[in-house]
Amino acid sequence: MAASHMKQTGPDEKPYEPRHSRAEEARGYAERRVKQESRRRRHIAAFIIAAVAVALCVVAAGHGLMKNVGKQPEEQNTTAAEEQTTDETEDTSEDSTGLPNDGRIVMTLAGSADTYVKRGESYIEGGCYAHDATDGQITDKVTASGTVDAQTAGDYTITYTVSDSAGYVATATRTVHVVDEVDGGWDTDGIAVFMYHDVYDPANPPEGATTNQNMISTTSLDEQLQWLNDHSYYYPSWAELAAYIEGKHSLPDRSCALTFDDGTLGFLNLAIPELEKHKIPATSFLICSDADVQEKLSQHASPYVVFQSHSFDMHRAGYTQKGHGGRIFDMSEEDIVADLDRSAQILKTKDAFAYPFGDVSDIAPEAVKDAGFQLAFTTQYGLVQPGDDPMQLKRMRIFGTYGLDSFTGVI
């Protein structure tokens, strides 16, 4: 917490009196020094008392559940819930223990802000990501507090807090609903993870955009996002999806995840505003060796977009020309781990990875696992099912020429 700067005032001003001797001047100077020193000590004592009081408040506030969510999430299944007084899902603008967040910190909840847990199962902490305008990615500094009793139906609140190096503090909250049933029931046949690439404005389309299957217009994207909202779709965090794959967690039948590969300018400038308009979370898989990667992270931080790894420098052609020609086939397991570690140092997360070009060598899945990633996605078409290999998950590609009927047919 940044300390306040206090201006000390001098002694009260008095009418001018002539100085009669050096002795009197010295005596007056000494008296003033004594008074100033006494005043300084009183200020120091007051500051120490205030600091101790603040510290005691912080300790008391942190007595509940407090965990670091920049690390791999863990399951929670607590037996008591703290009474919460707020269910806001947006960043708060001020905090009593730090400087008010003036917008420099952007916090992004993983998955839906309203999280659903089937009563009797464990609450899966999805986490929260954070970016600071000066410090960059500070996800590893985010903490979570609050409790969820997954045995008792009801609503609970998890609060995420982060502070930057300048002392600014931001918070975001997640509402957790422990329920027996959800609209549409619980999933029984798999979860769709959609794969998009580039986005363009139909009013000013780049050459070939209307026939490029990797490019979707903002008009089509807007229609698809609106349809998902109209049908009350749920967006699980990557941690929830991992637990679903392990057979430990139920997800609503109307669940899906949206991913956009490569971090193109079309996605950054056109898709993010659409996601924000519809308040739908999505993941962008970034190529972390791009010279402008930090600029992308800083200028396009959003409460609805999480940036995950598309590798550091594997998104280029290799020599063996296997698969789709990616260099992952030229790399040893140690090389792959080192590349992914470099990407994680930039993004401050290892929640998900997308194989460049969809290429998966024989040693790649084990290397991705050794690198500490929770999930890894290919370009193979299909739903994510319980029991799948979390290092080789399928996705459902959304072609740029899809109309709304085609999109709804896929989902």
ROMARSE-821518 format. One record per residue (C-alpha): x, y, z. Coordinates in steps of 0.25 Angstrom, whole numbers, padded with zeros to 4 digits, always signed. Example, Ala and Ser with C-alpha at 12.3 -4.5 7.8 and 13.67 -1.06 7.14 Angstrom:
2
+0049-0018+0031;+0055-0004+0029;
// end
This chain:
411
+0000+0000+0000;+0006+0013-0004;+0008+0023+0008;+0002+0037+0008;+0012+0048+0007;+0009+0058+0019;+0014+0072+0018;+0019+0076+0032;+0016+0091+0036;+0026+0099+0044;+0023+0107+0057;+0013+0118+0057;+0018+0131+0050;+0021+0142+0060;+0024+0157+0058;+0038+0160+0055;+0048+0162+0067;+0062+0167+0066;+0073+0158+0070;+0081+0164+0081;+0092+0153+0081;+0098+0141+0075;+0095+0134+0089;+0080+0137+0088;+0080+0133+0073;+0086+0120+0077;+0077+0117+0088;+0064+0120+0080;+0070+0111+0069;+0071+0100+0079;+0057+0102+0084;+0051+0101+0071;+0059+0088+0068;+0054+0082+0080;+0040+0086+0077;+0041+0080+0062;+0048+0067+0067;+0036+0065+0077;+0026+0068+0066;+0033+0058+0057;+0033+0047+0067;+0018+0049+0069;+0016+0048+0054;+0024+0035+0054;+0017+0029+0066;+0003+0032+0059;+0008+0026+0046;+0013+0013+0053;-0001+0012+0060;-0008+0014+0047;+0001+0004+0040;-0002-0007+0051;-0017-0004+0051;-0017-0007+0035;-0008-0019+0037;-0018-0025+0047;-0030-0022+0038;-0022-0029+0026;-0020-0041+0035;-0034-0042+0039;-0039-0040+0025;-0030-0051+0020;-0034-0061+0031;-0044-0068+0021;-0040-0076+0009;-0028-0069+0002;-0021-0076-0010;-0013-0072-0022;-0020-0074-0035;-0008-0072-0044;-0004-0086-0041;-0012-0098-0046;-0026-0098-0040;-0030-0108-0030;-0044-0114-0026;-0051-0108-0014;-0062-0114-0006;-0064-0107+0006;-0073-0109+0018;-0077-0095+0021;-0080-0082+0013;-0077-0068+0017;-0088-0058+0016;-0085-0049+0004;-0091-0035+0002;-0088-0033-0013;-0090-0041-0026;-0084-0031-0036;-0076-0037-0047;-0069-0025-0052;-0056-0019-0047;-0058-0010-0035;-0052+0004-0036;-0046+0005-0022;-0041-0003-0011;-0039+0001+0004;-0025-0005+0004;-0019+0001-0008;-0020+0012-0019;-0033+0012-0027;-0032+0004-0040;-0033+0015-0051;-0035+0005-0062;-0020+0001-0063;-0023-0013-0058;-0032-0022-0066;-0037-0034-0059;-0043-0046-0067;-0051-0057-0061;-0049-0071-0066;-0062-0076-0072;-0075-0071-0068;-0077-0061-0057;-0089-0069-0052;-0083-0083-0050;-0092-0095-0048;-0088-0107-0039;-0097-0119-0038;-0100-0121-0023;-0091-0132-0017;-0080-0130-0027;-0067-0122-0024;-0066-0107-0027;-0056-0105-0038;-0048-0092-0037;-0047-0087-0051;-0038-0075-0047;-0036-0061-0052;-0026-0054-0061;-0021-0040-0060;-0013-0030-0068;-0007-0017-0064;-0004-0005-0073;+0010-0004-0067;+0014-0018-0061;+0008-0026-0072;+0002-0039-0069;+0000-0041-0054;-0009-0053-0054;+0001-0060-0044;-0002-0049-0034;-0017-0051-0033;-0023-0057-0021;-0036-0063-0018;-0045-0062-0005;-0058-0068-0001;-0064-0082+0001;-0074-0091-0006;-0082-0102+0001;-0084-0111-0011;-0093-0120-0002;-0103-0109+0000;-0111-0102-0010;-0110-0087-0011;-0102-0076-0017;-0088-0073-0012;-0078-0062-0016;-0063-0063-0019;-0055-0050-0019;-0042-0049-0027;-0032-0038-0024;-0019-0033-0030;-0010-0021-0028;+0001-0016-0037;+0015-0010-0034;+0010+0004-0032;+0000+0000-0022;-0013+0000-0030;-0023-0011-0026;-0034-0017-0034;-0045-0028-0031;-0055-0036-0038;-0065-0046-0033;-0071-0059-0038;-0085-0064-0033;-0085-0079-0031;-0099-0086-0032;-0100-0099-0025;-0112-0106-0031;-0119-0120-0034;-0123-0117-0048;-0120-0107-0059;-0129-0102-0071;-0127-0113-0082;-0121-0123-0072;-0107-0127-0070;-0098-0131-0082;-0098-0146-0087;-0092-0145-0101;-0080-0136-0101;-0076-0121-0101;-0073-0113-0113;-0060-0105-0114;-0062-0096-0126;-0049-0092-0134;-0049-0078-0141;-0038-0071-0148;-0039-0057-0154;-0050-0047-0154;-0053-0037-0165;-0063-0025-0167;-0073-0028-0178;-0073-0013-0181;-0058-0013-0184;-0054-0028-0187;-0040-0031-0190;-0038-0038-0204;-0043-0052-0204;-0049-0051-0190;-0063-0055-0194;-0058-0069-0199;-0047-0071-0189;-0052-0082-0179;-0043-0076-0168;-0049-0063-0169;-0063-0060-0163;-0070-0046-0164;-0074-0038-0152;-0089-0040-0157;-0088-0055-0156;-0080-0055-0143;-0091-0045-0137;-0102-0055-0141;-0095-0067-0135;-0092-0060-0122;-0106-0055-0121;-0112-0069-0123;-0103-0074-0112;-0108-0063-0103;-0123-0066-0107;-0121-0080-0103;-0114-0078-0090;-0101-0085-0093;-0091-0087-0082;-0076-0085-0084;-0068-0094-0075;-0054-0090-0070;-0042-0099-0075;-0041-0104-0061;-0056-0108-0061;-0054-0115-0075;-0042-0123-0070;-0050-0128-0058;-0062-0131-0068;-0052-0140-0076;-0047-0147-0063;-0062-0150-0060;-0062-0142-0048;-0070-0131-0051;-0084-0129-0058;-0086-0117-0068;-0099-0112-0073;-0104-0118-0086;-0104-0104-0093;-0089-0102-0091;-0078-0098-0101;-0065-0091-0102;-0060-0081-0112;-0046-0081-0117;-0039-0072-0127;-0025-0076-0133;-0013-0067-0136;-0017-0054-0130;-0020-0047-0143;-0023-0032-0144;-0036-0036-0149;-0039-0043-0137;-0033-0033-0128;-0040-0021-0134;-0053-0027-0139;-0056-0039-0131;-0053-0034-0117;-0063-0023-0118;-0074-0033-0122;-0070-0042-0110;-0071-0030-0101;-0084-0026-0107;-0090-0040-0104;-0082-0042-0091;-0077-0056-0096;-0064-0061-0091;-0054-0066-0101;-0039-0071-0102;-0029-0065-0112;-0017-0074-0115;-0005-0065-0117;+0008-0067-0125;+0017-0062-0114;+0029-0060-0123;+0022-0049-0130;+0029-0036-0129;+0016-0029-0125;+0011-0039-0115;+0013-0030-0103;+0006-0019-0110;-0006-0029-0113;-0007-0032-0099;-0006-0018-0094;-0015-0011-0104;-0026-0022-0105;-0027-0027-0091;-0042-0030-0089;-0051-0035-0077;-0056-0045-0088;-0043-0050-0094;-0033-0060-0089;-0019-0061-0096;-0013-0075-0096;-0002-0081-0103;-0001-0084-0118;+0014-0087-0115;+0026-0078-0115;+0032-0081-0128;+0026-0094-0133;+0016-0087-0143;+0025-0088-0155;+0029-0098-0165;+0039-0109-0162;+0048-0118-0170;+0042-0131-0169;+0029-0127-0176;+0020-0136-0168;+0006-0134-0164;+0003-0119-0169;+0017-0116-0169;+0019-0110-0155;+0033-0110-0149;+0028-0118-0137;+0032-0131-0144;+0047-0126-0144;+0047-0123-0129;+0051-0132-0118;+0043-0133-0105;+0053-0124-0098;+0051-0114-0109;+0036-0114-0108;+0036-0112-0093;+0046-0100-0094;+0037-0094-0105;+0025-0095-0097;+0032-0090-0084;+0036-0077-0092;+0021-0075-0096;+0016-0077-0082;+0026-0067-0076;+0020-0057-0085;+0005-0061-0083;+0007-0065-0068;-0003-0077-0071;-0002-0091-0075;-0017-0094-0075;-0018-0097-0090;-0010-0099-0102;-0013-0100-0117;-0004-0108-0126;+0001-0099-0138;-0005-0104-0151;-0012-0115-0143;+0001-0123-0144;+0003-0133-0133;+0016-0141-0133;+0018-0155-0126;+0025-0148-0114;+0017-0135-0114;+0006-0139-0104;+0016-0144-0094;+0024-0132-0096;+0012-0122-0094;+0008-0130-0081;+0023-0129-0076;+0022-0114-0078;+0011-0113-0069;-0001-0110-0078;-0015-0114-0073;-0021-0116-0087;-0016-0116-0102;-0025-0115-0114;-0023-0120-0128;-0031-0117-0141;-0037-0130-0141;-0052-0129-0143;-0061-0134-0131;-0067-0132-0118;-0059-0132-0104;-0064-0145-0097;-0061-0150-0083;-0049-0160-0084;-0042-0152-0095;-0027-0150-0095;-0026-0136-0089;-0013-0134-0098;-0020-0137-0111;-0034-0130-0110;-0043-0128-0122;-0050-0115-0127;-0061-0112-0136;-0056-0102-0147;-0066-0091-0151;-0064-0088-0166;-0065-0074-0170;-0076-0077-0180;-0085-0083-0170;-0099-0077-0169;-0106-0077-0156;-0114-0090-0160;-0100-0097-0162;-0095-0092-0149;-0107-0097-0141;-0106-0110-0148;-0092-0112-0143;-0095-0109-0129;
// end
